[in-house]
Amino acid sequence: MRRVLGFGTYDVASHPRVEVLLEGLRRTPGNKVRELDEPLGLSTADRVAILKQPWRLPVLAGRLTSRWSRLAAGSRRYRGSHKPDALLVGYMGHFDVLLARLLYPRTTIILDHLIFASGTARDRGEDGAKAKLLSVLDRMATHCADVVVLDTAEHAAKLDASITDRGVIVPVGAPISWYEAGEGAATARGDDDGARNTGRPLTLVFFGLFTPLQGTPYIAHALRQLAERGVPVRTLLIGAGQDRAECEQILAGSPAERMVQWRDWVDSAELPRVVAEHDVCLGIVGTTDKALDVVPNKVYQGLAAGCAVVTSDTAPQRRAIGDGAILVPPGDPRALADALERLATDPTALRDARERAKAAAAAFVPEQAVLPLVAALERARTTEATR
């Protein structure tokens, strides 16, 4: 039996990636998974703001000191015969992995390195000295780990050449709760094929932090075009962030404004059900370097929820999802509007998109998503046994 300890200051409610990894390992025979977690209480946006505004670093330092003292004390329960075979340091664990290595110097350390801090800062408008400093942090974190879990080949290529053999590509996937929500919504509709009643508008949902990666102004322009064409569409936009004001401005005064509902956020426990109630889940259409390197959470979650998914045609999304999603060129509102118009006016096209999404989603349930990580842990065990 392999003992795996989830470790760090991660928050599964805010960052479902680590939930998928832990769920997947739990659902894989031969693993016993426990957690030693002290959530930091800062969102991704909060953390990025701290990195961009150095005068706020004392906030991070104070919280880290408090949580790390609890983690160090809690680690005493996992010594001797209870010592883990591997530690999984959760998402945004750039600092946590340093503590993990200090507490468990001879244990296999897995770092869930979903994002490079430097890349995220650049995506949100930072460059120069700050980005270089964050690059140093990325290198320190990845060099501390024995296994570095990344989500795409593009991200794996950013590892230092000396540690590329530590990289393992694991798709983000979606927690089981999203699949359950999709099944529940299909049952509530009373149909098996996801067909839409043509007497009502197509329903769209987007959720996110309105960052440049997501390309939400392009989505807003597409929604405006659809309204001007008279296409029957209703949209729920969930979230708040740096590009939301621009989106509101784009929609203001147009017929689309009346067809869009805004919600600042939805609780993570409620979000799967809310998304599953819609026909289409929108992914990302941004054009930044980072936008071209990722397959975002919302794409996997939309597939799991039983929605048709429309997202950008990028190499990692094409490779991961294939024809499970409708792919449109990044940064092209007209192409996005055309794809959505077809789904709104052709029930057969929507039914086909949902069927293909359902088929694609089966590959990303947690126990399937973590298979590359399980294989990496088996290799690590074999290597350790031969030393």
KADA-V714366 format. One record per backbone hydrogen bond with DSSP energy under -1.0 kcal/mol. CO is the residue of the C=O (numbers start at 1). NH is the residue of the N-H. Records with the same first field share a line. If there is no record, write none. Layout:
CO=NH + NH
This chain:
2=32
3=85 + 86
4=34
5=88
6=36
7=90
8=38
9=40
11=15
16=20
17=21
18=22
19=23
20=24
21=25
22=26
23=27
28=31
30=2
32=4
34=6
36=8
43=47
44=48
45=49
46=50
47=51
48=52
49=53
53=56
54=57
56=59 + 60
57=61
58=62
59=63
60=64
61=65
62=66
63=67
64=68
65=69
66=70
67=71
68=72
69=73
70=74
71=75
73=76
74=77
75=78
79=82
80=83
85=108
86=5
87=110
88=7
89=112
93=97
95=98 + 99
96=100
97=101
98=102
99=103
100=104
104=107
108=87
109=146 + 147
110=89
111=113 + 149
112=114
116=120
117=121
118=122
119=123
120=124
121=126
122=125
128=132
129=133
130=134
131=135
132=136
133=137
134=138
135=139
136=140
137=141
138=142
139=143
140=144
147=111
148=168
149=113
150=170
152=156
153=157
155=158
156=159
160=163
163=166
164=167
166=148
168=150
175=178
176=180
177=181
178=182
179=183
180=184
181=185
182=186
183=187
184=188
185=189
186=190 + 191
197=200
202=234
203=280
204=236
205=282
206=238
210=243
211=214
213=286
214=285
215=218 + 219
216=220
217=221
218=222
219=223
220=224
221=225
222=226
223=227
224=228
225=229
226=231
231=233
232=202
234=204
235=261
236=206
237=263
238=208
241=244
243=247
244=248
245=249
246=250
247=251
248=252
251=254
254=257
256=259
259=235
261=237
263=239
267=270 + 271
270=274
271=275
272=276
273=277
275=278
279=308
280=205
281=310
284=312
285=331
288=292
290=293
296=299 + 300
297=301
298=302
299=303
300=304
301=305
302=307
303=306
308=281
309=326
310=283
311=328
312=314
314=318
315=319
316=320
317=321
318=322
321=324
326=311
328=313
329=332
332=336
333=337
334=338
335=339
336=340
337=341
338=342
339=343
340=344
341=345
342=346
346=350
347=351
348=352
349=353
350=354
351=355
352=356
353=357
354=358
355=359
356=360
357=361
360=363
361=364
364=174
365=368 + 369
366=370
368=371
370=374
371=375
372=376
373=377
374=378
375=379
376=380
377=381
378=382
379=383
380=384
381=385
382=386
384=387
